[in-house]
Amino acid sequence: MATSTGRGIPEAAYQLGGLRKDFRISAVQLALCAGMLAFLVGFSGWMGFAAFSGALAPQNGTDAAMLIGIVAALIGAPLLGAGWGIRKLLKTRNSRVLLLEEGFVSIRHDQVFVCRWDEVASVFDGIIFASDAYVRWCTVYKRSGEEWTIRNDRELVHGFPQLVRALNDETNRRLVPQMLAELEAGHSLDFGAVTLTPEGIAYDNRLLPWSELKRVDCEDMRVGIEQRGAWLTWAAISNGSIPNRFALQEVANAFKQKAVAMTLLV
């Protein structure tokens, strides 16, 4: 659930420090879409005129129906596609995500979600296939249980990948030192489908010792765990199954170096 407050509150009232970045639909995007719609209208009209200017008039109802169908296909389909895109832009034109020094604020219509960086418990993000398209998404969970989700097929904010990366980076900057300290103290770390233990990485009733870990990679749709000397990936896990996947990557790769160094010293 989002925290509801008035939309007109100035940035300073959120008490999250100075504004670093304002993610929103740009005026350039709106202008480009309007220009594209105008181009499609003109191009479709020209195509229709060029194709049918010399054609004979319909001789019967069947001819008329076929002519109408062809014109609708040439003009209607492009216009519907462009119109749907502009509709989404206009619907979300007032949506904003303010990236501030101590947190972020999401503004949607009359809903405002305020989150400090130290309130973030986990971040999920990745790419899914939905509605015949690849959709980039990100969900932030607060320690209080509140959550916030953004998808680039619903909110066409400018710089969406940069926003998601910033949310991960700010969260990692605070969580990674704590996680490394817990792991070094002999505690295990739960990352959903994956668990980091002092002995190695546990996944699907298997354990990969730190000495055998090559690296952990974060890709658009999965997290890959590579084993030294192995041709095949030791584990490939969907991003949706792993919270804080970039923190997992950073902690695992850093602890691997320490674990190997300690083994060599023994």
C-alpha positions in Angstrom: 0.0 0.0 0.0 1.3 3.5 -0.8 1.4 6.4 1.6 -1.3 8.9 0.6 -0.6 12.6 0.9 -1.4 15.7 -1.2 0.3 16.1 -4.6 1.2 19.7 -4.0 3.7 19.2 -1.2 7.1 20.7 -2.3 10.1 18.5 -2.4 11.7 20.1 0.7 8.7 19.0 2.8 9.6 15.3 2.4 12.7 15.9 4.5 14.9 13.7 2.4 17.6 16.1 1.4 18.2 17.8 -1.9 16.7 16.7 -5.2 19.2 14.7 -7.3 17.0 13.6 -10.2 13.4 14.1 -11.4 12.2 11.1 -13.4 9.1 12.0 -15.5 7.7 12.0 -19.0 9.6 14.8 -20.9 8.0 17.4 -23.1 10.1 16.0 -25.9 8.4 12.6 -25.6 5.0 14.2 -25.8 6.0 16.3 -28.8 7.6 13.4 -30.6 4.4 11.3 -30.1 2.2 14.1 -31.4 4.5 14.5 -34.4 4.4 10.8 -35.1 0.6 10.8 -35.0 0.5 13.7 -37.4 3.0 11.9 -39.7 0.9 8.7 -39.6 -2.3 10.5 -40.5 -0.6 12.3 -43.4 1.2 9.2 -44.7 -1.9 7.0 -44.4 -4.0 9.6 -46.2 -1.4 9.9 -49.0 -1.2 6.1 -49.3 -5.0 5.9 -49.6 -5.1 8.6 -52.2 -2.3 7.2 -54.2 -3.8 3.7 -54.1 -7.4 4.6 -54.9 -7.3 7.8 -56.9 -7.5 6.0 -60.2 -9.8 3.2 -59.0 -13.3 2.7 -60.3 -16.2 3.5 -58.1 -17.6 0.5 -56.2 -20.1 -1.4 -58.5 -22.0 -3.2 -55.7 -22.1 -3.7 -51.9 -19.3 -6.3 -51.9 -16.9 -3.9 -53.7 -17.8 -1.1 -51.2 -17.2 -3.4 -48.2 -13.8 -4.5 -49.6 -12.8 -0.9 -50.2 -13.8 0.2 -46.8 -11.9 -2.7 -45.2 -8.7 -1.9 -47.1 -8.9 1.8 -46.2 -9.6 0.9 -42.5 -6.5 -1.4 -42.5 -4.3 1.2 -44.1 -5.4 4.1 -41.9 -7.0 2.6 -38.8 -4.3 0.3 -37.6 -1.5 2.9 -37.5 -3.8 5.4 -35.9 -5.0 3.0 -33.2 -1.4 2.1 -32.3 -0.2 5.7 -32.1 -3.4 6.8 -30.3 -2.9 4.1 -27.7 0.7 5.2 -27.1 -0.3 8.8 -26.7 -3.1 7.8 -24.4 -0.6 6.1 -22.1 1.6 9.1 -22.2 -1.2 11.5 -21.4 -2.5 9.3 -18.6 0.9 9.2 -16.9 2.2 12.6 -17.8 1.9 13.8 -14.3 3.6 10.8 -12.7 7.0 11.5 -11.3 9.7 9.8 -9.2 11.9 12.2 -7.3 15.3 10.8 -6.4 16.6 12.6 -3.3 19.7 12.3 -1.2 18.0 10.3 1.6 15.3 8.5 -0.3 12.8 8.7 -3.1 9.2 10.0 -3.7 6.7 8.5 -6.2 3.8 10.8 -7.3 0.9 9.2 -9.1 -2.3 11.2 -9.5 -3.4 11.7 -5.8 -1.1 9.0 -4.4 2.4 9.7 -3.0 4.8 7.0 -1.8 7.6 8.3 0.4 10.5 6.0 1.2 13.8 6.7 3.0 16.8 4.6 1.8 17.3 3.1 5.3 13.6 2.0 5.2 14.2 -0.3 2.2 14.1 -4.0 3.1 14.5 -5.4 -0.4 14.3 -4.6 -4.1 13.2 -6.9 -6.9 13.7 -6.0 -10.5 14.0 -7.6 -13.9 12.4 -8.2 -17.3 9.2 -10.2 -17.9 7.3 -11.1 -21.0 3.7 -9.7 -20.7 1.1 -8.7 -23.3 3.3 -9.8 -26.2 6.2 -7.5 -25.1 9.2 -7.5 -22.8 8.4 -5.3 -19.7 11.0 -3.9 -17.3 9.7 -3.8 -13.7 10.9 -3.0 -10.2 9.3 -3.5 -6.8 10.6 -1.9 -3.5 9.6 -3.3 -0.2 9.8 -1.3 3.0 10.6 -2.8 6.4 7.1 -1.7 7.4 5.5 -4.0 4.8 4.6 -1.3 2.4 5.5 -1.9 -1.3 5.8 0.1 -4.5 6.0 -1.1 -8.0 6.9 0.6 -11.3 6.7 -0.9 -14.9 7.8 0.7 -18.1 4.6 -0.4 -19.9 2.4 1.5 -17.4 4.5 4.5 -16.5 6.7 5.8 -19.4 9.1 7.8 -17.3 12.2 9.1 -19.0 15.3 7.2 -18.0 13.6 4.1 -16.6 16.8 1.9 -16.5 18.7 4.6 -14.8 16.0 4.9 -12.1 16.0 1.2 -11.4 19.8 1.1 -11.2 19.7 4.1 -8.8 17.2 2.3 -6.5 19.4 -0.7 -6.4 22.7 1.2 -5.9 21.3 3.3 -3.0 19.9 0.2 -1.3 23.1 -1.8 -1.8 25.2 1.0 -0.4 23.4 0.6 3.0 22.8 -3.2 2.9 26.0 -4.7 1.6 28.3 -3.7 4.5 25.7 -5.1 7.0 25.4 -8.3 5.0 29.1 -8.8 4.8 29.5 -8.3 8.5 26.8 -10.9 9.2 28.3 -13.4 6.9 31.8 -12.9 8.4 30.2 -13.4 11.9 29.1 -16.8 10.8 25.4 -16.0 10.0 23.6 -17.1 6.8 21.9 -14.6 4.5 18.5 -15.3 2.9 18.0 -14.2 -0.7 14.8 -16.0 -1.4 15.7 -19.0 -3.6 19.4 -18.6 -2.7 21.2 -18.6 0.7 24.7 -17.4 1.4 26.3 -19.4 4.2 29.8 -19.2 5.7 30.5 -22.4 3.8 29.2 -21.4 0.3 26.1 -20.7 -1.8 23.1 -22.9 -1.2 20.5 -23.4 -3.9 18.1 -26.2 -4.7 19.5 -28.6 -2.0 23.0 -28.1 -3.4 26.0 -26.2 -1.9 28.7 -24.6 -4.0 31.8 -24.0 -1.7 33.4 -20.5 -1.9 36.6 -22.0 -3.2 34.7 -23.4 -6.2 32.8 -20.2 -7.0 33.9 -18.4 -10.1 31.5 -15.5 -10.0 27.9 -14.4 -9.7 26.4 -12.5 -12.7 23.3 -10.4 -12.8 21.5 -10.4 -16.2 18.3 -8.8 -17.4 16.2 -12.0 -16.7 18.3 -14.1 -14.4 21.1 -14.4 -11.9 23.8 -16.8 -13.0 26.1 -18.6 -10.6 29.3 -19.9 -12.3 31.5 -22.7 -11.0 35.2 -22.8 -11.5 36.3 -25.2 -14.2 32.7 -26.0 -15.2 31.4 -25.6 -18.8 27.8 -25.2 -17.7 26.3 -22.6 -15.3 26.0 -24.0 -11.8 22.6 -22.3 -11.3 20.5 -19.9 -13.4 17.7 -18.3 -11.3 14.9 -16.0 -12.3 15.3 -12.4 -11.0 11.8 -12.6 -9.6 13.0 -15.3 -7.1 15.8 -13.2 -5.7 15.4 -10.0 -3.6 18.4 -7.6 -3.7 20.0 -9.5 -6.5 22.8 -6.9 -7.0 23.5 -7.0 -3.3 23.7 -10.8 -3.6 26.2 -10.4 -6.5 28.4 -7.9 -4.6 28.4 -9.8 -1.3 29.1 -13.2 -2.9 31.9 -12.0 -5.0 33.5 -10.0 -2.2 33.1 -12.8 0.4 34.6 -15.3 -2.1 37.8 -13.4 -2.2 38.0 -13.3 1.6 37.1 -16.9 2.0 39.8 -18.0 -0.5 42.4 -15.8 1.1 41.6 -17.2 4.5 41.9 -20.8 3.1 45.3 -20.0 1.7 46.5 -18.7 5.0 45.5 -21.8 6.9 
